[in-house]
Amino acid sequence: MNSQFTNQQKPTLVNVIAWMTLASGIVNLFWGVAASGAIIASTIGIGVICTPITILPTILGIFEIIYAAKLMSNPSQQIQPSTNIAILEIVCILVFNLFAVVVGILALVFYNDLTVKEYFARLNGTPVTVEGLAPVAASSTPEPEPTPVEPEAISPVEEPASSDDETSQS
């Protein structure tokens, strides 16, 4: 356990991710149980076949609550951003749970924020790599452009004087 992170303030977006994930987990638990009950009650034969589709929100809700509890813990635990949970939240569109879809999309957007990436990198002790950003020059004055090297001047080839030219001039 890293003792240096016990007093560290979490970025606001990490807290937002934690609270959204917790709320989505609770909604998914109720949604999964209600959808399973509705399908089984509607048609006995076909409902049993369709029930595995409604298991996704129930199991996802349990994982969301566990992940949110780890994000909210104090002192912070070493934990990675869970893009898998966010993707499974988006897949909840199959059971018409639009709340989980919105939470999944927002979580993926927030995971790509620079402060969130830096927080998780510091928490886990990994170096921060930012892709797509050009390195910043250390000096404020631009360096002069190098002057192009000109090729050596080629002197025209002189033709040897012919003997006819010399005799006609004399």
PyMOL commands that place a pseudoatom at each C-alpha (Angstrom):
pseudoatom trace, name=CA, resn=MET, resi=1, chain=A, elem=C, hetatm=0, pos=[0.000, 0.000, 0.000]
pseudoatom trace, name=CA, resn=ASN, resi=2, chain=A, elem=C, hetatm=0, pos=[1.412, 3.376, -0.927]
pseudoatom trace, name=CA, resn=SER, resi=3, chain=A, elem=C, hetatm=0, pos=[1.418, 5.669, 2.082]
pseudoatom trace, name=CA, resn=GLN, resi=4, chain=A, elem=C, hetatm=0, pos=[2.047, 8.732, -0.092]
pseudoatom trace, name=CA, resn=PHE, resi=5, chain=A, elem=C, hetatm=0, pos=[-1.483, 8.509, -1.523]
pseudoatom trace, name=CA, resn=THR, resi=6, chain=A, elem=C, hetatm=0, pos=[-3.315, 8.542, 1.805]
pseudoatom trace, name=CA, resn=ASN, resi=7, chain=A, elem=C, hetatm=0, pos=[-3.440, 12.338, 1.929]
pseudoatom trace, name=CA, resn=GLN, resi=8, chain=A, elem=C, hetatm=0, pos=[-3.689, 12.892, -1.811]
pseudoatom trace, name=CA, resn=GLN, resi=9, chain=A, elem=C, hetatm=0, pos=[-6.847, 14.594, -3.048]
pseudoatom trace, name=CA, resn=LYS, resi=10, chain=A, elem=C, hetatm=0, pos=[-8.675, 12.683, -5.772]
pseudoatom trace, name=CA, resn=PRO, resi=11, chain=A, elem=C, hetatm=0, pos=[-9.505, 14.610, -8.934]
pseudoatom trace, name=CA, resn=THR, resi=12, chain=A, elem=C, hetatm=0, pos=[-13.142, 15.606, -9.235]
pseudoatom trace, name=CA, resn=LEU, resi=13, chain=A, elem=C, hetatm=0, pos=[-13.666, 13.444, -12.304]
pseudoatom trace, name=CA, resn=VAL, resi=14, chain=A, elem=C, hetatm=0, pos=[-12.516, 10.340, -10.405]
pseudoatom trace, name=CA, resn=ASN, resi=15, chain=A, elem=C, hetatm=0, pos=[-15.131, 11.062, -7.735]
pseudoatom trace, name=CA, resn=VAL, resi=16, chain=A, elem=C, hetatm=0, pos=[-17.742, 11.628, -10.452]
pseudoatom trace, name=CA, resn=ILE, resi=17, chain=A, elem=C, hetatm=0, pos=[-16.834, 8.291, -12.056]
pseudoatom trace, name=CA, resn=ALA, resi=18, chain=A, elem=C, hetatm=0, pos=[-17.137, 6.561, -8.680]
pseudoatom trace, name=CA, resn=TRP, resi=19, chain=A, elem=C, hetatm=0, pos=[-20.561, 8.040, -7.872]
pseudoatom trace, name=CA, resn=MET, resi=20, chain=A, elem=C, hetatm=0, pos=[-21.906, 7.430, -11.394]
pseudoatom trace, name=CA, resn=THR, resi=21, chain=A, elem=C, hetatm=0, pos=[-20.705, 3.834, -11.297]
pseudoatom trace, name=CA, resn=LEU, resi=22, chain=A, elem=C, hetatm=0, pos=[-22.293, 3.276, -7.893]
pseudoatom trace, name=CA, resn=ALA, resi=23, chain=A, elem=C, hetatm=0, pos=[-25.620, 4.720, -9.039]
pseudoatom trace, name=CA, resn=SER, resi=24, chain=A, elem=C, hetatm=0, pos=[-25.502, 2.680, -12.237]
pseudoatom trace, name=CA, resn=GLY, resi=25, chain=A, elem=C, hetatm=0, pos=[-24.737, -0.455, -10.225]
pseudoatom trace, name=CA, resn=ILE, resi=26, chain=A, elem=C, hetatm=0, pos=[-27.781, 0.036, -8.007]
pseudoatom trace, name=CA, resn=VAL, resi=27, chain=A, elem=C, hetatm=0, pos=[-30.017, 0.786, -11.006]
pseudoatom trace, name=CA, resn=ASN, resi=28, chain=A, elem=C, hetatm=0, pos=[-28.646, -2.259, -12.862]
pseudoatom trace, name=CA, resn=LEU, resi=29, chain=A, elem=C, hetatm=0, pos=[-29.366, -4.543, -9.910]
pseudoatom trace, name=CA, resn=PHE, resi=30, chain=A, elem=C, hetatm=0, pos=[-32.994, -3.436, -9.765]
pseudoatom trace, name=CA, resn=TRP, resi=31, chain=A, elem=C, hetatm=0, pos=[-33.295, -3.359, -13.561]
pseudoatom trace, name=CA, resn=GLY, resi=32, chain=A, elem=C, hetatm=0, pos=[-31.945, -6.897, -13.926]
pseudoatom trace, name=CA, resn=VAL, resi=33, chain=A, elem=C, hetatm=0, pos=[-34.200, -8.349, -11.256]
pseudoatom trace, name=CA, resn=ALA, resi=34, chain=A, elem=C, hetatm=0, pos=[-37.263, -6.524, -12.609]
pseudoatom trace, name=CA, resn=ALA, resi=35, chain=A, elem=C, hetatm=0, pos=[-36.535, -7.491, -16.237]
pseudoatom trace, name=CA, resn=SER, resi=36, chain=A, elem=C, hetatm=0, pos=[-35.966, -11.129, -15.295]
pseudoatom trace, name=CA, resn=GLY, resi=37, chain=A, elem=C, hetatm=0, pos=[-39.214, -11.225, -13.358]
pseudoatom trace, name=CA, resn=ALA, resi=38, chain=A, elem=C, hetatm=0, pos=[-41.148, -9.549, -16.149]
pseudoatom trace, name=CA, resn=ILE, resi=39, chain=A, elem=C, hetatm=0, pos=[-39.849, -11.925, -18.813]
pseudoatom trace, name=CA, resn=ILE, resi=40, chain=A, elem=C, hetatm=0, pos=[-40.502, -15.029, -16.743]
pseudoatom trace, name=CA, resn=ALA, resi=41, chain=A, elem=C, hetatm=0, pos=[-43.982, -13.826, -15.799]
pseudoatom trace, name=CA, resn=SER, resi=42, chain=A, elem=C, hetatm=0, pos=[-44.953, -12.844, -19.357]
pseudoatom trace, name=CA, resn=THR, resi=43, chain=A, elem=C, hetatm=0, pos=[-44.465, -16.146, -21.118]
pseudoatom trace, name=CA, resn=ILE, resi=44, chain=A, elem=C, hetatm=0, pos=[-43.436, -19.300, -19.357]
pseudoatom trace, name=CA, resn=GLY, resi=45, chain=A, elem=C, hetatm=0, pos=[-41.825, -21.160, -22.281]
pseudoatom trace, name=CA, resn=ILE, resi=46, chain=A, elem=C, hetatm=0, pos=[-40.132, -18.316, -24.156]
pseudoatom trace, name=CA, resn=GLY, resi=47, chain=A, elem=C, hetatm=0, pos=[-39.381, -16.314, -20.990]
pseudoatom trace, name=CA, resn=VAL, resi=48, chain=A, elem=C, hetatm=0, pos=[-37.031, -18.960, -19.629]
pseudoatom trace, name=CA, resn=ILE, resi=49, chain=A, elem=C, hetatm=0, pos=[-35.080, -18.897, -22.887]
pseudoatom trace, name=CA, resn=CYS, resi=50, chain=A, elem=C, hetatm=0, pos=[-34.805, -15.062, -22.838]
pseudoatom trace, name=CA, resn=THR, resi=51, chain=A, elem=C, hetatm=0, pos=[-33.823, -14.812, -19.167]
pseudoatom trace, name=CA, resn=PRO, resi=52, chain=A, elem=C, hetatm=0, pos=[-30.021, -15.042, -19.771]
pseudoatom trace, name=CA, resn=ILE, resi=53, chain=A, elem=C, hetatm=0, pos=[-30.205, -11.701, -21.591]
pseudoatom trace, name=CA, resn=THR, resi=54, chain=A, elem=C, hetatm=0, pos=[-31.464, -10.050, -18.413]
pseudoatom trace, name=CA, resn=ILE, resi=55, chain=A, elem=C, hetatm=0, pos=[-28.668, -11.525, -16.292]
pseudoatom trace, name=CA, resn=LEU, resi=56, chain=A, elem=C, hetatm=0, pos=[-26.169, -8.979, -17.725]
pseudoatom trace, name=CA, resn=PRO, resi=57, chain=A, elem=C, hetatm=0, pos=[-27.505, -5.993, -15.762]
pseudoatom trace, name=CA, resn=THR, resi=58, chain=A, elem=C, hetatm=0, pos=[-27.651, -7.978, -12.523]
pseudoatom trace, name=CA, resn=ILE, resi=59, chain=A, elem=C, hetatm=0, pos=[-24.080, -9.258, -12.668]
pseudoatom trace, name=CA, resn=LEU, resi=60, chain=A, elem=C, hetatm=0, pos=[-22.823, -5.934, -14.042]
pseudoatom trace, name=CA, resn=GLY, resi=61, chain=A, elem=C, hetatm=0, pos=[-24.523, -4.133, -11.155]
pseudoatom trace, name=CA, resn=ILE, resi=62, chain=A, elem=C, hetatm=0, pos=[-22.569, -6.243, -8.644]
pseudoatom trace, name=CA, resn=PHE, resi=63, chain=A, elem=C, hetatm=0, pos=[-19.259, -5.518, -10.392]
pseudoatom trace, name=CA, resn=GLU, resi=64, chain=A, elem=C, hetatm=0, pos=[-20.085, -1.801, -10.612]
pseudoatom trace, name=CA, resn=ILE, resi=65, chain=A, elem=C, hetatm=0, pos=[-20.782, -1.561, -6.887]
pseudoatom trace, name=CA, resn=ILE, resi=66, chain=A, elem=C, hetatm=0, pos=[-17.500, -3.348, -6.041]
pseudoatom trace, name=CA, resn=TYR, resi=67, chain=A, elem=C, hetatm=0, pos=[-15.507, -1.112, -8.416]
pseudoatom trace, name=CA, resn=ALA, resi=68, chain=A, elem=C, hetatm=0, pos=[-17.152, 2.061, -7.096]
pseudoatom trace, name=CA, resn=ALA, resi=69, chain=A, elem=C, hetatm=0, pos=[-16.347, 1.007, -3.521]
pseudoatom trace, name=CA, resn=LYS, resi=70, chain=A, elem=C, hetatm=0, pos=[-12.672, 0.588, -4.491]
pseudoatom trace, name=CA, resn=LEU, resi=71, chain=A, elem=C, hetatm=0, pos=[-12.646, 4.024, -6.154]
pseudoatom trace, name=CA, resn=MET, resi=72, chain=A, elem=C, hetatm=0, pos=[-14.209, 5.658, -3.105]
pseudoatom trace, name=CA, resn=SER, resi=73, chain=A, elem=C, hetatm=0, pos=[-11.970, 3.952, -0.546]
pseudoatom trace, name=CA, resn=ASN, resi=74, chain=A, elem=C, hetatm=0, pos=[-9.714, 6.045, 1.640]
pseudoatom trace, name=CA, resn=PRO, resi=75, chain=A, elem=C, hetatm=0, pos=[-6.749, 5.429, 1.491]
pseudoatom trace, name=CA, resn=SER, resi=76, chain=A, elem=C, hetatm=0, pos=[-6.826, 4.899, -2.246]
pseudoatom trace, name=CA, resn=GLN, resi=77, chain=A, elem=C, hetatm=0, pos=[-6.261, 1.388, -3.516]
pseudoatom trace, name=CA, resn=GLN, resi=78, chain=A, elem=C, hetatm=0, pos=[-4.169, 0.509, -6.515]
pseudoatom trace, name=CA, resn=ILE, resi=79, chain=A, elem=C, hetatm=0, pos=[-6.778, 0.162, -9.220]
pseudoatom trace, name=CA, resn=GLN, resi=80, chain=A, elem=C, hetatm=0, pos=[-6.852, 0.585, -12.984]
pseudoatom trace, name=CA, resn=PRO, resi=81, chain=A, elem=C, hetatm=0, pos=[-9.511, 2.470, -14.959]
pseudoatom trace, name=CA, resn=SER, resi=82, chain=A, elem=C, hetatm=0, pos=[-12.176, -0.090, -15.806]
pseudoatom trace, name=CA, resn=THR, resi=83, chain=A, elem=C, hetatm=0, pos=[-13.039, 0.442, -19.439]
pseudoatom trace, name=CA, resn=ASN, resi=84, chain=A, elem=C, hetatm=0, pos=[-14.530, -3.065, -19.503]
pseudoatom trace, name=CA, resn=ILE, resi=85, chain=A, elem=C, hetatm=0, pos=[-17.253, -2.045, -17.059]
pseudoatom trace, name=CA, resn=ALA, resi=86, chain=A, elem=C, hetatm=0, pos=[-17.930, 1.104, -19.108]
pseudoatom trace, name=CA, resn=ILE, resi=87, chain=A, elem=C, hetatm=0, pos=[-18.267, -0.953, -22.298]
pseudoatom trace, name=CA, resn=LEU, resi=88, chain=A, elem=C, hetatm=0, pos=[-20.615, -3.422, -20.594]
pseudoatom trace, name=CA, resn=GLU, resi=89, chain=A, elem=C, hetatm=0, pos=[-22.695, -0.466, -19.410]
pseudoatom trace, name=CA, resn=ILE, resi=90, chain=A, elem=C, hetatm=0, pos=[-23.062, 0.590, -23.032]
pseudoatom trace, name=CA, resn=VAL, resi=91, chain=A, elem=C, hetatm=0, pos=[-24.064, -2.975, -23.956]
pseudoatom trace, name=CA, resn=CYS, resi=92, chain=A, elem=C, hetatm=0, pos=[-26.999, -2.583, -21.536]
pseudoatom trace, name=CA, resn=ILE, resi=93, chain=A, elem=C, hetatm=0, pos=[-28.796, -0.935, -24.463]
pseudoatom trace, name=CA, resn=LEU, resi=94, chain=A, elem=C, hetatm=0, pos=[-29.851, -4.530, -25.260]
pseudoatom trace, name=CA, resn=VAL, resi=95, chain=A, elem=C, hetatm=0, pos=[-32.095, -4.525, -22.177]
pseudoatom trace, name=CA, resn=PHE, resi=96, chain=A, elem=C, hetatm=0, pos=[-33.233, -0.915, -22.763]
pseudoatom trace, name=CA, resn=ASN, resi=97, chain=A, elem=C, hetatm=0, pos=[-31.323, 0.533, -19.778]
pseudoatom trace, name=CA, resn=LEU, resi=98, chain=A, elem=C, hetatm=0, pos=[-30.511, 4.005, -21.105]
pseudoatom trace, name=CA, resn=PHE, resi=99, chain=A, elem=C, hetatm=0, pos=[-29.162, 5.236, -17.751]
pseudoatom trace, name=CA, resn=ALA, resi=100, chain=A, elem=C, hetatm=0, pos=[-26.343, 2.659, -17.855]
pseudoatom trace, name=CA, resn=VAL, resi=101, chain=A, elem=C, hetatm=0, pos=[-25.588, 3.569, -21.475]
pseudoatom trace, name=CA, resn=VAL, resi=102, chain=A, elem=C, hetatm=0, pos=[-25.137, 7.251, -20.589]
pseudoatom trace, name=CA, resn=VAL, resi=103, chain=A, elem=C, hetatm=0, pos=[-22.967, 6.374, -17.580]
pseudoatom trace, name=CA, resn=GLY, resi=104, chain=A, elem=C, hetatm=0, pos=[-20.808, 4.086, -19.736]
pseudoatom trace, name=CA, resn=ILE, resi=105, chain=A, elem=C, hetatm=0, pos=[-20.244, 6.743, -22.378]
pseudoatom trace, name=CA, resn=LEU, resi=106, chain=A, elem=C, hetatm=0, pos=[-19.418, 9.407, -19.784]
pseudoatom trace, name=CA, resn=ALA, resi=107, chain=A, elem=C, hetatm=0, pos=[-17.054, 7.046, -17.973]
pseudoatom trace, name=CA, resn=LEU, resi=108, chain=A, elem=C, hetatm=0, pos=[-15.124, 6.359, -21.173]
pseudoatom trace, name=CA, resn=VAL, resi=109, chain=A, elem=C, hetatm=0, pos=[-14.865, 10.091, -21.859]
pseudoatom trace, name=CA, resn=PHE, resi=110, chain=A, elem=C, hetatm=0, pos=[-13.695, 10.810, -18.303]
pseudoatom trace, name=CA, resn=TYR, resi=111, chain=A, elem=C, hetatm=0, pos=[-11.101, 7.986, -18.413]
pseudoatom trace, name=CA, resn=ASN, resi=112, chain=A, elem=C, hetatm=0, pos=[-9.461, 9.786, -21.344]
pseudoatom trace, name=CA, resn=ASP, resi=113, chain=A, elem=C, hetatm=0, pos=[-9.078, 13.037, -19.394]
pseudoatom trace, name=CA, resn=LEU, resi=114, chain=A, elem=C, hetatm=0, pos=[-5.439, 13.923, -18.693]
pseudoatom trace, name=CA, resn=THR, resi=115, chain=A, elem=C, hetatm=0, pos=[-5.908, 14.496, -14.950]
pseudoatom trace, name=CA, resn=VAL, resi=116, chain=A, elem=C, hetatm=0, pos=[-7.646, 11.121, -14.554]
pseudoatom trace, name=CA, resn=LYS, resi=117, chain=A, elem=C, hetatm=0, pos=[-4.889, 9.361, -16.505]
pseudoatom trace, name=CA, resn=GLU, resi=118, chain=A, elem=C, hetatm=0, pos=[-2.225, 11.038, -14.363]
pseudoatom trace, name=CA, resn=TYR, resi=119, chain=A, elem=C, hetatm=0, pos=[-4.069, 10.111, -11.151]
pseudoatom trace, name=CA, resn=PHE, resi=120, chain=A, elem=C, hetatm=0, pos=[-4.310, 6.424, -12.053]
pseudoatom trace, name=CA, resn=ALA, resi=121, chain=A, elem=C, hetatm=0, pos=[-0.686, 6.404, -13.243]
pseudoatom trace, name=CA, resn=ARG, resi=122, chain=A, elem=C, hetatm=0, pos=[0.546, 7.930, -9.963]
pseudoatom trace, name=CA, resn=LEU, resi=123, chain=A, elem=C, hetatm=0, pos=[-1.679, 5.611, -7.963]
pseudoatom trace, name=CA, resn=ASN, resi=124, chain=A, elem=C, hetatm=0, pos=[-0.268, 2.536, -9.669]
pseudoatom trace, name=CA, resn=GLY, resi=125, chain=A, elem=C, hetatm=0, pos=[3.312, 3.810, -9.946]
pseudoatom trace, name=CA, resn=THR, resi=126, chain=A, elem=C, hetatm=0, pos=[3.452, 3.712, -13.742]
pseudoatom trace, name=CA, resn=PRO, resi=127, chain=A, elem=C, hetatm=0, pos=[4.898, 6.457, -15.944]
pseudoatom trace, name=CA, resn=VAL, resi=128, chain=A, elem=C, hetatm=0, pos=[2.458, 8.796, -17.631]
pseudoatom trace, name=CA, resn=THR, resi=129, chain=A, elem=C, hetatm=0, pos=[2.552, 8.654, -21.416]
pseudoatom trace, name=CA, resn=VAL, resi=130, chain=A, elem=C, hetatm=0, pos=[0.479, 11.092, -23.383]
pseudoatom trace, name=CA, resn=GLU, resi=131, chain=A, elem=C, hetatm=0, pos=[-0.059, 10.074, -26.973]
pseudoatom trace, name=CA, resn=GLY, resi=132, chain=A, elem=C, hetatm=0, pos=[-0.578, 12.578, -29.724]
pseudoatom trace, name=CA, resn=LEU, resi=133, chain=A, elem=C, hetatm=0, pos=[0.996, 15.571, -28.023]
pseudoatom trace, name=CA, resn=ALA, resi=134, chain=A, elem=C, hetatm=0, pos=[4.112, 17.203, -29.459]
pseudoatom trace, name=CA, resn=PRO, resi=135, chain=A, elem=C, hetatm=0, pos=[6.953, 17.852, -27.024]
pseudoatom trace, name=CA, resn=VAL, resi=136, chain=A, elem=C, hetatm=0, pos=[7.220, 21.428, -25.831]
pseudoatom trace, name=CA, resn=ALA, resi=137, chain=A, elem=C, hetatm=0, pos=[10.460, 23.278, -26.648]
pseudoatom trace, name=CA, resn=ALA, resi=138, chain=A, elem=C, hetatm=0, pos=[12.486, 24.311, -23.597]
pseudoatom trace, name=CA, resn=SER, resi=139, chain=A, elem=C, hetatm=0, pos=[13.522, 27.728, -24.914]
pseudoatom trace, name=CA, resn=SER, resi=140, chain=A, elem=C, hetatm=0, pos=[11.138, 30.475, -25.862]
pseudoatom trace, name=CA, resn=THR, resi=141, chain=A, elem=C, hetatm=0, pos=[13.233, 31.728, -28.790]
pseudoatom trace, name=CA, resn=PRO, resi=142, chain=A, elem=C, hetatm=0, pos=[13.077, 29.648, -31.926]
pseudoatom trace, name=CA, resn=GLU, resi=143, chain=A, elem=C, hetatm=0, pos=[16.287, 28.149, -33.184]
pseudoatom trace, name=CA, resn=PRO, resi=144, chain=A, elem=C, hetatm=0, pos=[17.576, 29.569, -36.474]
pseudoatom trace, name=CA, resn=GLU, resi=145, chain=A, elem=C, hetatm=0, pos=[17.021, 27.409, -39.484]
pseudoatom trace, name=CA, resn=PRO, resi=146, chain=A, elem=C, hetatm=0, pos=[20.152, 25.804, -40.845]
pseudoatom trace, name=CA, resn=THR, resi=147, chain=A, elem=C, hetatm=0, pos=[21.392, 27.346, -44.064]
pseudoatom trace, name=CA, resn=PRO, resi=148, chain=A, elem=C, hetatm=0, pos=[21.354, 24.949, -46.952]
pseudoatom trace, name=CA, resn=VAL, resi=149, chain=A, elem=C, hetatm=0, pos=[24.736, 23.872, -48.161]
pseudoatom trace, name=CA, resn=GLU, resi=150, chain=A, elem=C, hetatm=0, pos=[25.301, 24.958, -51.738]
pseudoatom trace, name=CA, resn=PRO, resi=151, chain=A, elem=C, hetatm=0, pos=[27.047, 22.556, -54.047]
pseudoatom trace, name=CA, resn=GLU, resi=152, chain=A, elem=C, hetatm=0, pos=[30.442, 23.633, -55.285]
pseudoatom trace, name=CA, resn=ALA, resi=153, chain=A, elem=C, hetatm=0, pos=[30.342, 25.850, -58.299]
pseudoatom trace, name=CA, resn=ILE, resi=154, chain=A, elem=C, hetatm=0, pos=[31.121, 23.881, -61.393]
pseudoatom trace, name=CA, resn=SER, resi=155, chain=A, elem=C, hetatm=0, pos=[33.386, 25.717, -63.768]
pseudoatom trace, name=CA, resn=PRO, resi=156, chain=A, elem=C, hetatm=0, pos=[32.579, 25.385, -67.452]
pseudoatom trace, name=CA, resn=VAL, resi=157, chain=A, elem=C, hetatm=0, pos=[34.731, 22.905, -69.245]
pseudoatom trace, name=CA, resn=GLU, resi=158, chain=A, elem=C, hetatm=0, pos=[37.177, 24.661, -71.505]
pseudoatom trace, name=CA, resn=GLU, resi=159, chain=A, elem=C, hetatm=0, pos=[37.708, 23.057, -74.814]
pseudoatom trace, name=CA, resn=PRO, resi=160, chain=A, elem=C, hetatm=0, pos=[41.264, 22.676, -75.945]
pseudoatom trace, name=CA, resn=ALA, resi=161, chain=A, elem=C, hetatm=0, pos=[42.238, 25.057, -78.687]
pseudoatom trace, name=CA, resn=SER, resi=162, chain=A, elem=C, hetatm=0, pos=[42.547, 23.367, -82.022]
pseudoatom trace, name=CA, resn=SER, resi=163, chain=A, elem=C, hetatm=0, pos=[45.579, 23.810, -84.191]
pseudoatom trace, name=CA, resn=ASP, resi=164, chain=A, elem=C, hetatm=0, pos=[43.492, 25.220, -87.049]
pseudoatom trace, name=CA, resn=ASP, resi=165, chain=A, elem=C, hetatm=0, pos=[42.353, 28.158, -84.920]
pseudoatom trace, name=CA, resn=GLU, resi=166, chain=A, elem=C, hetatm=0, pos=[45.905, 29.023, -83.913]
pseudoatom trace, name=CA, resn=THR, resi=167, chain=A, elem=C, hetatm=0, pos=[47.241, 28.967, -87.464]
pseudoatom trace, name=CA, resn=SER, resi=168, chain=A, elem=C, hetatm=0, pos=[44.481, 31.111, -88.858]
pseudoatom trace, name=CA, resn=GLN, resi=169, chain=A, elem=C, hetatm=0, pos=[45.084, 33.808, -86.297]
pseudoatom trace, name=CA, resn=SER, resi=170, chain=A, elem=C, hetatm=0, pos=[48.765, 34.115, -87.044]
for i in range(1, 170): cmd.bond("trace and resi %d" % i, "trace and resi %d" % (i + 1))
show_as sticks, trace
zoom trace
